Amino acid sequence: MKLTKERIVDAGMAVFAEVGYQHLSMRQVADRLDTHAGSLYYHVRGKEELLALMADRVCRRAYDAGTDVLAALPPDAPWQDRVEAQVTTLRTEIMQHPGGAQLLAESPGMLSTGAFLLMERLLRTLLDGGLPAAHCGIAADTLLSHVTGFVLQEQNQPTAPPNVTADLHADLREQFPLFMGALIPRLSHDEKFTRSIRLLCTGFAALTQP
């Protein structure tokens, strides 16, 4: 097959999922494509550009998915619902890519225009919702940082739960009654994410009060 920038990004995403940010190399990407590393440089200048293209792909797909979800909301939907729609689709998109959260975290330094699109729309949503301009940047950064951190935890969950004996569980409950006890409800990842975004938005809404 003809070597193209799209195929190189495809291979880069596959290698990134296996070896991570630090160990990704152009040689590994070339091996995945059954070609020489030198051939890649006709299309991509190096690892940094490749990572930027990969981050851009994830962010643009998240942006497009968010556009569809926003279009389905009622015209008078409150800004909190618009924020939730954007960050929920972002989480869904980066969850589809092992290592996607790390790519998103690195994307501002890579000058990813896809990441800028996400940030620009989120800033506009917050500003239109009545948040003072001085606080919109921090609020948007907080939301995006929360998404990346949340997904990093999800993607790094052990495949099997730790082996905890009844005695150890009882001991842990005694030491950490709030964390291990029944008072604090146990939520699914989806429910925890939704509630956390709504909790953040409740805090942001306080900034709109005169």
BAZA-778833 format. One line per field, with one value per residue: x, y, z of N, C-alpha, C in turn; residue number from 1; residue in one letter. Coordinates in pm, 1 decimal, decimal comma. Layout:
<nuses>
n_x <- (X|...)
n_y <- (Y|...)
n_z <- (Z|...)
ca_x <- (X|...)
ca_y <- (Y|...)
ca_z <- (Z|...)
c_x <- (X|...)
c_y <- (Y|...)
c_z <- (Z|...)
pos <- (NUM|...)
code <- (a|...)
</nuses>
This chain:
<nuses>
n_x <- (83,4|38,4|247,6|127,2|48,7|-170,5|-167,6|71,5|11,9|-187,6|-30,0|141,8|-36,1|-100,4|148,2|206,4|6,5|107,3|369,4|387,2|440,5|713,7|868,8|804,8|910,4|1033,4|1141,9|1012,7|755,3|796,8|868,1|623,5|485,8|621,6|843,5|1123,2|1268,6|1355,5|1182,3|957,3|1003,9|953,4|694,9|635,1|799,3|930,8|940,0|811,2|637,9|480,4|356,6|210,4|32,9|-105,5|-224,6|-380,5|-559,6|-711,4|-824,9|-969,5|-1158,0|-1294,8|-1393,6|-1565,4|-1748,4|-1852,2|-1975,0|-2191,7|-2339,1|-2396,7|-2557,8|-2785,6|-2898,0|-3154,2|-3235,7|-3242,5|-3089,5|-2915,5|-2592,9|-2444,2|-2527,9|-2426,7|-2155,2|-2121,7|-2191,5|-1980,1|-1743,7|-1804,7|-1824,6|-1562,7|-1424,7|-1526,6|-1419,3|-1134,3|-1106,0|-1122,7|-875,2|-589,8|-368,2|-459,5|-535,0|-292,3|-185,0|-363,7|-306,6|-52,3|-96,5|-130,8|133,4|223,0|113,6|-137,7|-394,0|-642,3|-677,2|-686,1|-926,7|-1110,6|-1066,1|-1127,7|-1404,3|-1504,4|-1430,0|-1587,7|-1842,6|-1843,4|-1804,8|-2031,2|-2213,1|-2204,3|-1984,8|-1724,1|-1475,2|-1217,5|-1206,9|-1265,2|-1060,8|-921,2|-1129,5|-1188,1|-940,6|-936,5|-1152,2|-1067,2|-828,8|-932,4|-1075,8|-866,4|-712,5|-901,1|-951,9|-695,1|-669,3|-874,0|-777,0|-557,9|-635,7|-606,7|-621,7|-739,2|-904,5|-737,4|-624,9|-795,0|-818,6|-1068,2|-995,0|-802,2|-961,9|-1137,8|-957,7|-870,2|-1108,4|-1138,3|-921,2|-963,0|-1238,5|-1413,8|-1333,1|-1337,4|-1572,9|-1939,3|-2064,8|-1995,2|-2112,7|-2067,0|-1984,6|-2040,4|-1794,0|-1893,5|-2107,8|-1972,7|-1807,6|-1995,2|-2120,9|-1904,8|-1841,1|-2074,0|-2056,3|-1828,5|-1926,9|-2127,8|-1974,2|-1847,0|-2069,9|-2123,9|-1959,5|-2089,4|-2267,1|-2381,5)
n_y <- (-119,4|230,8|463,9|694,9|1000,7|959,2|680,5|655,8|791,1|618,4|389,1|498,4|547,9|285,4|179,9|355,6|284,7|47,5|92,2|343,6|698,7|779,1|578,5|554,7|538,0|645,2|442,5|213,5|267,9|262,4|-6,4|-122,1|-54,6|-191,7|-79,8|142,1|359,6|603,0|653,3|755,0|1019,4|1172,9|1236,9|1295,9|1499,4|1414,7|1255,9|1433,8|1580,3|1371,0|1288,3|1518,9|1511,5|1279,7|1348,7|1553,7|1416,7|1263,2|1469,8|1616,1|1428,8|1401,0|1658,1|1669,3|1470,0|1589,4|1808,4|1689,0|1591,9|1827,4|1952,1|1803,7|1882,3|2072,9|2403,4|2588,1|2478,3|2470,0|2617,7|2443,9|2188,1|2190,7|2203,8|1956,0|1782,2|1823,8|1747,0|1486,6|1353,7|1389,8|1235,9|982,1|953,8|961,9|741,7|538,7|510,4|363,0|519,8|761,6|964,1|1058,9|1162,2|1373,1|1527,4|1612,5|1763,0|2056,0|2154,6|2055,7|2212,7|2144,6|2187,6|2072,7|2033,0|2298,8|2372,3|2231,6|2358,0|2625,6|2614,6|2526,3|2736,8|2939,3|2840,9|2855,3|3129,7|3236,3|3133,9|3302,6|3311,7|3499,6|3646,4|3639,8|3406,9|3201,1|3067,5|2922,5|2760,6|2609,6|2479,8|2330,5|2154,2|2008,8|1900,2|1741,6|1553,6|1422,9|1323,3|1156,7|965,6|860,6|724,3|535,8|394,8|277,3|93,5|-210,3|-533,1|-729,9|-738,5|-663,4|-925,6|-963,5|-1062,6|-1169,6|-1097,9|-897,6|-710,5|-639,4|-523,7|-304,8|-160,7|-84,5|86,3|276,3|402,3|570,7|563,5|287,8|203,2|188,0|430,4|623,2|630,2|371,6|411,6|363,6|401,0|565,0|700,4|826,1|996,8|1164,8|1285,9|1418,3|1611,7|1764,8|1856,7|2019,2|2211,6|2323,7|2457,9|2640,0|2784,6|2942,6|3154,1|3311,8|3459,4|3779,0)
n_z <- (0,0|-62,6|98,9|326,1|501,4|666,9|704,7|840,4|1076,7|1170,1|1221,7|1409,8|1623,2|1691,5|1773,6|1982,5|2164,6|2253,9|2355,0|2471,0|2545,3|2591,6|2475,8|2212,8|1878,5|1558,2|1410,8|1510,0|1423,7|1149,4|1119,7|1180,1|955,0|771,2|634,7|564,2|809,0|709,4|500,5|614,7|668,2|449,2|473,3|740,9|969,7|1200,6|1527,9|1707,2|1542,2|1452,8|1693,4|1743,0|1527,5|1589,7|1835,8|1739,5|1575,5|1760,6|1913,0|1719,3|1637,2|1874,2|1893,3|1669,3|1742,2|1969,8|1851,7|1720,9|1939,7|2076,5|1888,7|1911,2|2146,8|2317,0|2196,9|2406,2|2602,9|2913,0|2995,7|3151,3|3069,9|2814,4|2856,4|2987,3|2778,3|2599,3|2741,7|2807,9|2560,2|2484,0|2675,5|2603,0|2344,4|2381,0|2539,4|2360,0|2256,9|2355,4|2569,1|2488,5|2667,9|2764,6|2531,2|2492,3|2715,9|2654,1|2429,0|2413,7|2423,7|2187,8|1999,7|1890,5|1670,4|1684,1|1958,8|2031,7|1913,4|2072,7|2319,5|2257,0|2198,5|2442,6|2610,5|2496,1|2555,7|2836,5|2872,6|2742,7|2918,1|3129,6|3298,3|3445,9|3239,2|3339,8|3483,5|3313,4|3168,7|3366,1|3456,0|3223,7|3183,5|3419,2|3378,5|3147,3|3242,0|3441,4|3289,9|3145,6|3358,7|3483,4|3283,9|3251,6|3492,9|3456,8|3233,6|3338,0|3519,7|3703,7|3547,2|3691,6|4009,9|4325,0|4539,9|4821,6|5145,2|5384,8|5644,1|5595,9|5467,6|5672,1|5847,1|5695,6|5674,5|5935,2|5969,8|5773,0|5773,9|5630,7|5361,0|5307,1|5415,8|5434,9|5419,9|5222,2|4898,4|4650,8|4321,3|3968,6|3703,8|3501,5|3624,5|3830,9|3685,3|3556,0|3777,0|3888,5|3696,9|3703,8|3962,9|3949,1|3770,0|3925,6|4112,2|3938,9|3858,4|4075,9|4037,1|3863,5|3999,4|4110,2)
ca_x <- (0,0|112,1|272,4|64,2|50,7|-276,6|-121,8|175,8|-56,8|-249,1|75,3|188,2|-133,9|-89,5|272,8|190,4|-76,9|186,7|494,9|374,8|496,7|858,8|938,1|765,3|1017,9|1000,3|1180,8|904,8|644,1|835,3|857,4|480,9|442,7|708,3|921,1|1240,3|1237,3|1379,8|1067,2|855,0|1036,7|894,7|557,4|633,5|936,4|992,4|852,5|727,6|527,7|391,7|276,1|114,6|-70,3|-185,5|-308,4|-477,0|-664,5|-798,9|-899,3|-1065,9|-1269,0|-1373,3|-1463,4|-1676,4|-1849,6|-1916,8|-2062,0|-2315,5|-2415,6|-2446,6|-2666,2|-2904,7|-2953,1|-3251,9|-3171,4|-3234,7|-3018,0|-2825,4|-2450,8|-2392,0|-2552,9|-2336,8|-2023,7|-2124,7|-2190,8|-1846,9|-1642,3|-1843,1|-1782,4|-1416,6|-1385,9|-1559,3|-1326,8|-997,7|-1109,5|-1110,3|-734,8|-496,4|-272,2|-521,8|-534,8|-158,9|-174,8|-439,5|-234,1|64,9|-132,1|-105,2|273,6|246,1|40,7|-241,9|-509,9|-760,1|-690,5|-727,6|-1069,3|-1182,6|-1054,5|-1199,0|-1548,5|-1534,0|-1421,3|-1705,2|-1957,4|-1835,6|-1823,5|-2172,6|-2290,1|-2200,2|-1866,1|-1634,7|-1365,9|-1096,6|-1211,5|-1298,1|-943,7|-896,3|-1239,5|-1170,4|-824,3|-976,0|-1236,7|-988,5|-736,5|-1011,4|-1104,4|-745,5|-677,5|-1001,2|-930,9|-567,9|-698,5|-952,6|-696,1|-451,7|-694,0|-559,4|-716,8|-809,4|-897,8|-639,3|-674,0|-809,2|-882,0|-1169,7|-925,6|-742,4|-1070,5|-1185,3|-853,4|-873,8|-1229,9|-1115,8|-826,5|-1013,4|-1383,3|-1485,8|-1295,8|-1371,2|-1702,5|-2061,9|-2123,1|-1972,9|-2164,2|-1979,5|-2046,3|-1973,7|-1708,9|-1976,0|-2181,9|-1875,3|-1763,7|-2105,1|-2140,6|-1789,2|-1854,9|-2182,1|-2005,8|-1743,0|-2010,9|-2194,5|-1876,6|-1829,7|-2191,3|-2116,7|-1885,2|-2179,3|-2353,3|-2331,7)
ca_y <- (0,0|355,5|526,6|825,4|1056,9|893,7|546,0|673,5|823,0|492,3|305,0|564,5|523,0|144,9|163,7|433,0|205,7|-63,5|127,7|469,6|823,2|788,1|474,5|559,1|579,2|639,6|309,6|119,3|298,6|211,8|-153,3|-154,7|-33,5|-273,8|9,1|199,4|481,5|718,6|678,3|829,5|1161,0|1243,1|1272,6|1346,5|1545,1|1343,8|1204,9|1539,8|1608,5|1255,1|1295,8|1628,1|1463,6|1182,0|1424,4|1629,2|1325,1|1232,3|1590,3|1652,4|1333,4|1438,5|1782,4|1636,1|1398,4|1689,4|1889,3|1613,2|1586,0|1962,3|1981,5|1731,3|1945,3|2180,4|2534,8|2661,5|2397,4|2553,7|2601,3|2324,9|2072,5|2200,8|2163,5|1811,6|1715,4|1832,8|1668,7|1344,8|1299,9|1386,9|1115,7|864,3|944,1|926,1|606,1|445,3|505,7|343,3|628,9|883,2|1068,2|1117,5|1245,5|1495,5|1606,6|1670,2|1829,6|2200,6|2176,0|2014,1|2305,5|2071,0|2272,4|2001,6|2065,9|2438,5|2374,5|2188,6|2460,9|2745,6|2595,1|2518,4|2874,0|3011,9|2792,3|2911,4|3275,0|3259,8|3096,3|3409,2|3311,6|3612,4|3608,3|3615,2|3272,2|3099,9|2986,8|2827,1|2663,5|2518,4|2396,5|2236,2|2051,7|1922,4|1825,4|1638,1|1447,4|1345,0|1248,3|1052,6|858,1|795,8|626,1|427,6|314,5|209,7|2,2|-348,6|-619,3|-809,2|-671,0|-723,4|-1035,4|-913,0|-1159,9|-1112,8|-1033,6|-773,5|-616,7|-590,8|-436,4|-181,1|-87,7|-25,3|196,3|377,5|377,7|645,9|514,0|146,8|172,2|193,7|564,1|686,7|535,8|320,8|447,4|319,1|504,4|659,4|783,3|909,4|1102,3|1259,9|1363,3|1504,7|1726,4|1849,7|1921,3|2128,8|2316,0|2391,9|2553,6|2747,1|2866,7|3040,4|3270,5|3395,3|3537,5|3916,3)
ca_z <- (0,0|-70,4|228,1|337,9|636,2|743,3|743,0|941,0|1202,0|1214,1|1279,0|1531,3|1729,4|1731,8|1849,0|2105,6|2254,9|2306,3|2422,1|2542,1|2491,9|2598,6|2398,4|2072,2|1788,3|1416,2|1361,1|1542,4|1334,3|1017,6|1124,1|1175,7|816,5|686,0|548,6|629,8|882,9|624,2|413,3|688,1|678,0|335,4|510,0|878,3|994,4|1311,3|1633,3|1764,1|1449,7|1454,4|1815,1|1723,9|1435,2|1662,5|1929,4|1660,5|1529,8|1873,8|1951,0|1614,7|1643,3|1992,1|1858,7|1579,2|1820,6|2054,0|1766,4|1699,2|2064,7|2103,9|1794,7|1954,9|2266,6|2290,6|2179,4|2532,2|2702,6|2993,0|2964,4|3221,1|2984,2|2699,3|2907,2|3010,4|2648,4|2540,1|2812,4|2802,9|2430,8|2485,8|2750,1|2521,5|2231,9|2419,8|2592,7|2248,6|2216,8|2466,7|2569,3|2439,2|2770,9|2767,8|2411,3|2515,9|2814,6|2588,8|2303,9|2404,8|2392,1|2049,9|1912,9|1820,1|1641,8|1732,5|2101,1|2038,8|1881,4|2192,5|2422,0|2212,7|2214,6|2584,9|2661,5|2449,1|2631,5|2971,0|2864,3|2713,1|3035,7|3228,6|3382,1|3416,5|3149,9|3418,5|3541,7|3211,6|3134,8|3475,2|3456,6|3110,7|3214,3|3523,8|3316,9|3059,6|3327,4|3508,6|3192,8|3118,3|3479,1|3505,1|3186,2|3284,8|3597,8|3397,5|3142,3|3413,4|3616,5|3688,1|3478,1|3794,0|4139,7|4416,4|4624,2|4958,1|5234,0|5475,5|5756,7|5547,9|5441,2|5802,2|5900,6|5618,1|5712,9|6067,0|5955,7|5680,2|5776,6|5527,9|5228,4|5291,8|5475,2|5354,3|5421,2|5092,3|4798,0|4545,9|4193,9|3846,7|3646,3|3426,2|3718,7|3901,7|3594,4|3537,8|3899,8|3910,6|3607,1|3756,7|4084,5|3902,8|3712,4|4037,3|4164,7|3840,8|3856,2|4183,2|3986,5|3781,7|4088,1|4129,3)
c_x <- (87,6|126,8|213,1|74,9|-54,0|-233,1|-12,9|113,6|-125,3|-146,4|128,3|94,0|-121,9|35,4|263,1|111,0|3,4|303,1|489,3|454,2|648,9|929,0|896,9|882,6|971,6|1037,0|1071,6|784,8|672,5|824,6|711,9|427,7|525,9|783,0|1041,2|1202,5|1255,3|1262,0|961,1|877,6|994,9|754,9|548,3|777,2|1006,4|890,4|759,5|610,7|429,3|301,0|171,4|1,0|-163,1|-279,1|-417,1|-591,3|-763,4|-886,3|-1003,6|-1185,0|-1357,5|-1453,0|-1584,4|-1787,3|-1924,5|-2011,9|-2196,1|-2402,3|-2473,5|-2564,4|-2796,5|-2967,6|-3058,9|-3180,9|-3152,7|-3164,2|-2921,5|-2679,0|-2391,1|-2411,5|-2459,1|-2193,6|-2018,3|-2120,7|-2050,7|-1745,9|-1676,4|-1802,7|-1630,5|-1367,1|-1409,9|-1458,0|-1187,9|-992,3|-1092,0|-965,4|-648,1|-386,7|-331,2|-520,8|-398,7|-136,2|-245,4|-365,9|-114,4|29,7|-109,8|39,3|308,6|178,6|-62,4|-361,7|-639,7|-785,1|-736,2|-876,8|-1152,7|-1182,6|-1134,3|-1349,6|-1587,7|-1528,7|-1544,5|-1829,0|-1959,9|-1861,8|-1969,3|-2261,9|-2284,8|-2080,3|-1779,0|-1515,6|-1238,9|-1090,3|-1231,2|-1179,8|-914,1|-1004,5|-1222,5|-1051,7|-858,9|-1059,1|-1153,6|-887,0|-809,6|-1040,7|-980,9|-705,2|-772,5|-976,7|-797,8|-589,1|-775,2|-865,5|-585,1|-506,0|-636,5|-666,6|-796,5|-799,6|-795,2|-704,3|-675,2|-883,8|-983,5|-1103,7|-864,4|-849,8|-1122,9|-1085,3|-854,1|-996,0|-1212,4|-1023,5|-882,8|-1165,8|-1460,5|-1458,7|-1345,2|-1510,3|-1818,6|-2120,6|-2112,6|-2017,6|-2058,8|-2049,3|-1969,8|-1887,1|-1792,2|-2049,1|-2087,7|-1830,2|-1872,7|-2123,1|-2024,8|-1796,6|-1963,4|-2138,6|-1914,8|-1826,7|-2088,8|-2101,6|-1855,8|-1950,5|-2190,5|-2045,1|-1972,9|-2268,6|-2295,4|-2273,6)
c_y <- (125,3|416,0|667,5|873,1|988,1|755,2|555,3|706,3|698,0|404,5|365,9|541,9|380,4|122,0|235,3|353,6|94,6|-17,3|260,1|582,9|818,9|692,9|469,7|606,9|566,9|503,9|207,0|141,1|245,9|59,9|-196,5|-144,6|-113,5|-187,7|58,9|331,4|606,1|753,8|763,1|979,4|1240,6|1297,0|1339,0|1379,3|1470,4|1305,0|1312,8|1573,5|1493,2|1259,1|1407,0|1585,8|1363,7|1251,5|1498,8|1540,4|1296,7|1352,6|1628,3|1555,8|1363,3|1564,7|1753,0|1562,3|1495,1|1777,8|1819,8|1611,6|1722,4|1996,9|1913,7|1791,3|2048,2|2314,7|2611,8|2581,0|2485,7|2523,6|2479,5|2198,8|2073,1|2164,4|2011,4|1734,2|1713,6|1742,6|1520,4|1282,2|1295,3|1262,8|990,3|844,9|900,6|788,4|502,4|427,8|481,6|450,0|760,3|996,1|1135,5|1206,3|1378,7|1585,7|1676,9|1764,3|1981,5|2231,6|2136,7|2107,6|2232,6|2162,1|2205,3|2030,8|2210,3|2452,9|2336,7|2299,0|2585,4|2731,3|2589,5|2657,4|2955,6|2970,5|2853,4|3061,3|3308,8|3224,1|3198,6|3407,4|3432,4|3565,0|3572,9|3472,8|3163,2|3010,1|2881,8|2719,4|2561,5|2425,6|2290,0|2122,1|1955,4|1840,3|1712,9|1522,2|1360,6|1263,0|1133,5|935,0|787,2|689,7|507,2|334,6|238,9|121,1|-138,0|-434,6|-704,9|-735,3|-738,0|-830,4|-988,5|-1017,3|-1089,7|-1040,0|-900,5|-668,4|-556,7|-492,9|-301,0|-96,3|-20,1|95,8|311,7|364,5|453,2|588,4|371,5|111,6|194,6|334,3|632,2|590,0|495,9|341,9|383,5|432,6|609,8|754,7|876,8|1025,8|1208,8|1347,1|1460,3|1628,3|1820,3|1921,9|2038,6|2244,7|2392,0|2495,4|2670,7|2842,5|2972,2|3166,8|3363,7|3483,3|3677,5|3936,3)
c_z <- (0,0|68,5|228,5|482,2|723,8|790,8|849,4|1076,1|1257,1|1284,9|1408,0|1648,2|1781,9|1815,7|1982,9|2209,3|2321,6|2393,6|2497,1|2480,9|2482,6|2502,6|2251,6|1987,7|1644,1|1357,9|1388,8|1451,9|1194,8|1012,5|1114,5|1032,9|717,0|583,6|626,4|696,5|796,0|535,4|482,3|680,0|554,4|369,5|647,3|918,1|1107,5|1415,8|1686,6|1672,0|1447,0|1576,9|1803,6|1632,4|1504,6|1760,6|1854,5|1614,3|1642,1|1908,2|1846,9|1612,8|1763,2|1964,6|1770,9|1653,6|1911,3|1975,9|1744,9|1825,0|2098,1|2013,1|1837,3|2080,9|2229,0|2278,7|2309,1|2642,3|2781,2|2961,9|3033,4|3136,4|2864,2|2738,6|2924,2|2879,1|2588,7|2609,9|2812,9|2670,5|2420,7|2559,4|2667,0|2409,5|2277,0|2484,8|2482,7|2204,1|2339,9|2460,8|2523,2|2540,3|2779,0|2646,1|2432,4|2613,1|2752,2|2474,9|2302,4|2368,9|2250,0|1950,0|1826,8|1796,6|1683,9|1879,7|2118,4|2007,8|2003,8|2298,1|2383,6|2234,7|2362,0|2649,1|2620,7|2527,7|2771,0|2970,1|2837,3|2831,9|3147,3|3320,6|3346,9|3333,8|3227,7|3473,5|3435,8|3178,5|3239,8|3477,1|3344,0|3133,5|3318,4|3465,9|3232,4|3139,2|3399,4|3414,2|3170,9|3240,7|3505,4|3411,0|3210,3|3392,4|3541,3|3313,4|3213,8|3524,4|3596,5|3623,3|3575,6|3927,9|4230,2|4503,4|4769,6|5042,1|5323,3|5591,5|5714,7|5522,7|5570,7|5862,0|5828,2|5653,8|5847,6|6056,9|5873,3|5667,8|5669,1|5388,8|5204,5|5342,8|5379,8|5344,6|5285,0|4983,1|4695,5|4411,8|4078,6|3794,4|3574,3|3520,0|3793,9|3813,1|3579,7|3660,8|3923,0|3821,3|3658,5|3883,8|4048,0|3849,1|3819,6|4098,7|4069,0|3841,5|3965,4|4138,7|3904,9|3868,2|4108,7|4268,3)
pos <- (1|2|3|4|5|6|7|8|9|10|11|12|13|14|15|16|17|18|19|20|21|22|23|24|25|26|27|28|29|30|31|32|33|34|35|36|37|38|39|40|41|42|43|44|45|46|47|48|49|50|51|52|53|54|55|56|57|58|59|60|61|62|63|64|65|66|67|68|69|70|71|72|73|74|75|76|77|78|79|80|81|82|83|84|85|86|87|88|89|90|91|92|93|94|95|96|97|98|99|100|101|102|103|104|105|106|107|108|109|110|111|112|113|114|115|116|117|118|119|120|121|122|123|124|125|126|127|128|129|130|131|132|133|134|135|136|137|138|139|140|141|142|143|144|145|146|147|148|149|150|151|152|153|154|155|156|157|158|159|160|161|162|163|164|165|166|167|168|169|170|171|172|173|174|175|176|177|178|179|180|181|182|183|184|185|186|187|188|189|190|191|192|193|194|195|196|197|198|199|200|201|202|203|204|205|206|207|208|209|210)
code <- (m|k|l|t|k|e|r|i|v|d|a|g|m|a|v|f|a|e|v|g|y|q|h|l|s|m|r|q|v|a|d|r|l|d|t|h|a|g|s|l|y|y|h|v|r|g|k|e|e|l|l|a|l|m|a|d|r|v|c|r|r|a|y|d|a|g|t|d|v|l|a|a|l|p|p|d|a|p|w|q|d|r|v|e|a|q|v|t|t|l|r|t|e|i|m|q|h|p|g|g|a|q|l|l|a|e|s|p|g|m|l|s|t|g|a|f|l|l|m|e|r|l|l|r|t|l|l|d|g|g|l|p|a|a|h|c|g|i|a|a|d|t|l|l|s|h|v|t|g|f|v|l|q|e|q|n|q|p|t|a|p|p|n|v|t|a|d|l|h|a|d|l|r|e|q|f|p|l|f|m|g|a|l|i|p|r|l|s|h|d|e|k|f|t|r|s|i|r|l|l|c|t|g|f|a|a|l|t|q|p)
</nuses>
